[in-house]
Amino acid sequence: MYDRVLQTGRLTVTDPQHCASIVDESAHCSNVSAGILVLAFGNPLRGDDGIGPAVLQALANRGDLHQEIVLLQGDAWTLASALQATSYRRVILLDAMEMGCAPGAWQRLRLNERGSYLQKARQQADTHQLNLDTMLALLEIVGVPLPELIVYGVQPQAMSWSAGLSESVEKTIPTLCEHIFEDLL
């Protein structure tokens, strides 16, 4: 059904269909409230679209994450469920994003810096007909407080049906992890 690892407050979910109930469970853990959520978007079976889950796994493998850090793999609905169930002070999103750059190039964006890039992303990408920008707007409308939001986007080379990342995208994982780790402090 899904893999669940709960060690020192960290929660890793690899099947987004079951995230809502798992996130609800995590809301009962006092050390999760006001923590940091790292949410990876992407499908590892679609080439470079799997960069989010690959970086999430690399972060989990470090073994030195603070207990207030929650690692999830999912989509915009997972983010909505998580923000409604638990008060996070920061959310870090990881995803492959078409940015018109060389494959493997990445950007770190804050919610208040989203402007033209997310406007472009709104036109090019969606999460099963509901994109991130729309989900965040809906959450604001219904009164869900939005935490500090940081987006790490990586330019994919190919997102066709194939397992594994391209070499240019895979090379970015160690650098991304170091920068993300700074945001976890």
Buried (B, 14 or more C-beta within 10 A) or exposed (E): EBEEEEEEBBBBBBEBEBBBEBBBBBBEBEBBBEBBBBBBBBBBEBBBBBBBBBBBBBBBEEEEBEEBBBBBBBBBBBBBBBBBBBBBEBBBBBBBBBBEEEBBBBBBBEBEEBEEBBEBBBEEBEBEEBBBBBBBEEBEEEEBEEBBBBBBBBBBBBBEEBEEBBEBBBEBBEEBBEBBEEBBE
